[in-house]
Amino acid sequence: MEPDRSGMMAKALVLGPDDGRAFWFLNTLTINKVQSDHSDEMLNVVDHRVPPGYAPPPHMHRHSHEAFFILDGEFSGFCGQETWQAGPGSLVFLPRGVPHGFQVSETAPGRALLILAPAGGFDDFVAALGEPAPRLELPHPVPPDPARVVEIAAAHGIEILPPPA
């Protein structure tokens, strides 16, 4: 696809269920669908496929609002002082600058479309911290290097936080 004079894509982007840039990212399969450079840095859409019990560290996006559209599984989480639970068909909106986190039920894997606006580089964070997925399946779990996660997240406008009290 060719960008127009503004840098935006000049054509529609149509992707199938498994299309996009796939990464093994923090023990997940994460597929960057709409990348920052597709939308003049205005939008990211990410297909996030996670194992049972998955929980990223609490964090805060400095530049982007984030919405989760739950496709599969049961998710629970927090945003600031509020807690939430959501299942398939639910949408969760997490405003920028507010600490949040989530966990997927231990009973089944989860899948959500993550939508971030403005883009803020989440797709670049996934690419920098993850590795290209050789297969479209969850990777064998390996413990992440916390210092590396914090460093790369910070470089992409994401602050990793301590667990809530």
C-alpha positions in Angstrom: 0.0 0.0 0.0 1.2 3.5 -0.9 0.9 6.4 1.6 -0.7 9.6 0.3 0.8 13.0 0.6 -0.2 13.2 4.3 1.6 9.9 5.1 -1.7 8.1 5.5 -2.5 4.9 3.6 -4.2 5.7 0.4 -6.1 2.4 0.2 -8.2 0.2 2.5 -6.3 -2.3 4.7 -8.1 -5.6 4.6 -6.6 -8.4 6.7 -7.8 -11.9 7.4 -8.0 -13.4 10.9 -4.3 -14.4 11.0 -2.9 -11.6 8.9 -0.6 -8.9 10.3 2.9 -8.8 11.9 2.9 -11.7 14.4 5.1 -11.8 17.5 5.7 -13.9 20.4 5.5 -11.2 23.1 5.7 -11.8 26.8 4.4 -15.4 26.4 1.6 -14.4 24.1 0.9 -14.4 20.4 0.4 -10.8 19.4 -0.5 -9.8 15.9 -0.1 -6.1 14.9 -3.0 -5.5 12.6 -3.1 -1.7 12.1 0.3 -0.3 12.8 1.3 3.2 13.6 2.6 3.8 10.1 -0.7 2.7 8.6 -2.6 5.5 10.3 -0.2 8.5 10.5 0.4 7.5 14.2 -3.3 7.8 15.0 -4.3 4.2 15.7 -3.0 0.7 16.6 -5.2 -2.4 16.4 -3.6 -5.5 17.9 -4.9 -9.1 18.0 -3.7 -10.3 21.5 -4.0 -14.1 22.1 -3.0 -15.1 25.6 -2.7 -18.3 27.7 -4.9 -19.1 30.7 -3.9 -17.1 33.7 -2.0 -14.5 31.7 -1.4 -11.2 33.5 0.9 -8.5 32.3 2.5 -6.3 35.0 0.4 -3.3 36.0 1.2 -0.4 33.7 0.2 3.0 32.4 0.2 4.3 28.8 1.5 7.9 28.8 0.2 8.7 25.3 -2.6 6.4 24.3 -6.1 5.5 25.3 -6.6 1.7 25.2 -9.8 -0.3 24.5 -10.1 -4.1 24.7 -12.8 -5.8 22.7 -12.9 -9.3 24.2 -13.3 -12.1 21.6 -12.7 -15.2 23.8 -12.1 -15.9 27.5 -12.9 -14.2 30.7 -10.9 -11.2 31.7 -10.7 -9.3 35.0 -8.8 -6.2 35.7 -8.4 -2.8 37.3 -8.2 0.8 36.1 -7.2 3.3 38.7 -9.3 2.3 41.8 -12.0 0.5 39.8 -12.2 -3.2 39.1 -13.9 -4.8 36.1 -14.8 -8.2 34.6 -15.5 -8.8 31.0 -16.2 -11.7 28.6 -16.8 -12.2 24.9 -18.5 -9.3 23.2 -17.5 -6.9 26.0 -15.5 -3.7 25.5 -13.3 -2.2 28.2 -12.0 1.4 27.8 -8.8 2.4 29.7 -7.9 6.1 29.6 -4.3 7.1 29.1 -2.4 8.2 32.2 -4.4 5.8 34.5 -2.7 2.7 36.0 -4.3 -0.5 34.8 -3.8 -4.2 34.5 -5.7 -7.4 33.7 -5.7 -11.1 34.1 -7.2 -13.9 32.0 -9.1 -16.7 33.8 -7.1 -19.8 34.7 -9.7 -22.0 33.0 -9.2 -21.0 29.3 -7.0 -18.9 27.0 -8.2 -15.4 26.1 -8.2 -13.3 23.0 -8.9 -9.5 22.6 -8.5 -6.8 20.0 -6.5 -4.0 21.6 -7.3 -0.6 20.1 -4.9 2.2 21.0 -5.4 5.9 20.0 -3.4 7.8 19.2 -1.0 5.1 18.3 1.7 5.9 20.8 4.0 3.0 19.6 2.4 0.0 21.2 3.0 -1.9 18.0 6.7 -0.9 18.1 6.9 -2.0 21.7 5.6 -5.4 20.7 8.1 -5.6 17.9 11.0 -4.4 20.1 10.3 -6.7 23.0 8.9 -9.7 21.2 10.3 -11.9 18.5 8.7 -12.7 15.1 6.4 -15.7 15.6 7.5 -18.6 13.4 4.1 -20.2 13.9 0.7 -18.7 14.8 0.4 -20.4 18.2 1.2 -19.5 21.7 4.9 -19.8 22.5 6.5 -22.0 25.0 6.5 -19.8 28.2 9.8 -18.3 29.2 10.3 -15.9 32.2 10.7 -12.3 30.9 13.6 -10.2 32.0 11.9 -7.5 34.2 14.6 -4.9 33.7 14.4 -5.3 29.9 10.6 -5.1 29.9 10.7 -1.8 32.0 13.4 -0.3 29.8 11.7 -1.1 26.4 8.3 -0.2 27.7 9.6 3.2 28.9 11.1 3.9 25.5 7.6 3.4 24.0 5.6 5.6 26.4 4.5 2.8 28.8 5.3 2.9 32.5 5.6 -0.5 34.3 4.2 -0.2 37.8 4.4 -2.2 41.0 1.4 -4.4 41.8 -1.5 -2.6 43.4 -1.6 -2.6 47.2 
